[in-house]
Amino acid sequence: MCAWNNHFCWPGSCGSNGLTHDCTCAPGFRKVSSFGADIHSGETTCQPTQAPTITTCDTVVVGPTMNQKRAISTTSSSACFHLQDIYGNFQLTQIKFNMTSEFAVETTSITNKPKFVVEAQFGISDSTVYINQYGISGEVYTLC
């Protein structure tokens, strides 16, 4: 069921039957239902549809004697997908990342803000980096 203040469907609204699975989200948001054994199981929330943009993706691999190789961009952009593969003849001991992201959510269409929502801020709460290591024979190892 929706809470008395509709907070599970915000920004949006619960259905007329009061169930969160009938939640209608505001434009720019999508309905996400959680299932599982944790405390949030069965909740429906409205999450932004706009994904963040990674504007800078500085990647350096470090070897045992502190020798370093940096991923170089194929263009003037420093976005991750412009970086070339790193080739090196040493065993990695560290991989360093320095990323910068931009994230903006359009909230002007949210007009029916509940009274309990005094302020709303949207941002990036976590990130995951996936690394593929390619062997000489072409085998792929996914590191995370």
Legacy VTK file of the C-alpha trace (Angstrom):
# vtk DataFile Version 3.0
C-alpha trace
ASCII
DATASET POLYDATA
POINTS 144 float
0.000 0.000 0.000
1.030 3.592 -0.455
1.937 5.488 2.650
-0.589 8.041 3.859
1.559 10.785 2.336
2.269 9.018 -1.018
6.021 9.187 -0.436
6.628 5.865 -2.195
5.350 7.297 -5.493
6.955 10.701 -5.313
7.580 12.494 -7.620
4.291 11.159 -8.896
1.162 9.810 -7.293
-0.327 6.531 -6.125
-3.147 4.931 -8.035
-6.773 5.413 -7.040
-6.753 2.037 -5.265
-3.867 3.142 -3.018
-1.424 0.492 -4.246
2.154 1.406 -5.091
2.228 -0.866 -8.134
-0.307 1.529 -9.744
2.009 4.469 -9.140
2.153 7.134 -11.870
5.482 8.963 -12.007
6.033 12.565 -13.057
7.504 13.219 -16.534
11.239 12.460 -16.544
10.860 9.714 -13.929
10.179 5.979 -14.205
8.535 3.549 -11.841
10.910 1.149 -10.068
9.622 -1.654 -7.871
11.948 -3.475 -5.491
11.560 -7.154 -4.722
13.579 -9.281 -2.352
14.057 -10.057 1.279
15.270 -6.688 2.533
13.321 -3.974 4.336
12.539 -2.136 1.053
10.974 -5.147 -0.645
7.642 -4.309 -2.248
8.247 -0.556 -2.386
7.673 1.370 -5.591
9.586 4.568 -6.169
9.964 7.063 -9.006
13.553 7.283 -10.246
14.998 9.772 -12.792
15.212 8.531 -16.391
18.114 10.849 -17.218
21.466 9.126 -16.732
24.548 11.049 -15.575
27.220 11.953 -18.101
30.839 11.070 -17.348
32.799 14.063 -18.597
36.290 13.081 -17.446
37.680 9.589 -17.141
41.357 9.654 -16.197
42.658 6.072 -15.938
46.174 5.036 -14.858
47.568 1.545 -14.251
50.522 1.126 -11.884
53.113 -1.677 -11.809
55.127 -3.139 -8.921
58.015 -0.670 -9.364
55.540 2.258 -9.544
55.861 2.423 -13.349
52.642 3.878 -14.802
50.662 3.737 -18.025
47.864 6.247 -18.676
44.887 5.713 -20.989
45.103 8.301 -23.746
42.104 9.854 -25.505
41.633 9.389 -29.256
40.149 12.917 -29.447
40.292 16.096 -27.428
37.513 14.698 -25.213
38.427 12.998 -21.943
35.202 10.948 -21.784
35.684 7.233 -21.084
34.578 5.962 -24.483
37.277 8.042 -26.215
40.114 6.387 -24.268
42.357 3.913 -26.056
43.365 0.573 -24.619
46.372 0.516 -22.301
49.183 -1.862 -23.247
51.938 -2.713 -20.811
54.414 -5.446 -20.079
54.149 -5.503 -16.298
51.945 -7.012 -13.608
49.364 -4.516 -12.367
49.351 -3.625 -8.703
46.897 -0.690 -8.869
44.345 0.865 -11.174
43.554 4.514 -10.491
40.449 6.343 -11.706
39.583 9.994 -11.529
36.107 10.601 -12.945
33.981 13.707 -13.166
30.249 13.489 -13.837
27.409 15.849 -14.633
23.844 15.142 -13.620
20.787 17.350 -14.005
17.155 16.437 -13.412
14.308 18.541 -14.780
11.942 19.211 -11.861
9.789 22.078 -13.169
7.067 19.591 -14.181
6.669 18.454 -10.560
3.778 20.600 -9.412
1.993 18.421 -6.858
4.766 18.227 -4.296
3.462 16.803 -0.998
3.695 19.103 2.025
6.183 16.801 3.757
8.695 17.353 0.912
10.362 20.614 1.873
13.311 20.280 -0.475
14.326 17.822 -3.208
17.845 17.265 -4.488
18.841 14.619 -7.012
22.384 13.404 -7.441
24.713 10.490 -7.971
24.825 8.196 -4.958
27.211 5.499 -6.213
29.042 4.228 -9.269
30.502 0.994 -10.578
33.523 0.568 -12.847
33.908 -2.538 -14.987
37.337 -3.364 -16.382
38.088 -5.909 -19.078
41.551 -7.394 -19.212
42.490 -9.012 -22.532
45.113 -11.723 -22.647
47.595 -12.253 -25.456
45.455 -15.074 -26.904
42.320 -12.902 -26.873
40.751 -14.237 -23.678
38.745 -11.685 -21.713
38.780 -11.343 -17.932
36.258 -8.982 -16.374
37.620 -7.273 -13.281
35.463 -5.179 -11.032
LINES 1 145
144 0 1 2 3 4 5 6 7 8 9 10 11 12 13 14 15 16 17 18 19 20 21 22 23 24 25 26 27 28 29 30 31 32 33 34 35 36 37 38 39 40 41 42 43 44 45 46 47 48 49 50 51 52 53 54 55 56 57 58 59 60 61 62 63 64 65 66 67 68 69 70 71 72 73 74 75 76 77 78 79 80 81 82 83 84 85 86 87 88 89 90 91 92 93 94 95 96 97 98 99 100 101 102 103 104 105 106 107 108 109 110 111 112 113 114 115 116 117 118 119 120 121 122 123 124 125 126 127 128 129 130 131 132 133 134 135 136 137 138 139 140 141 142 143
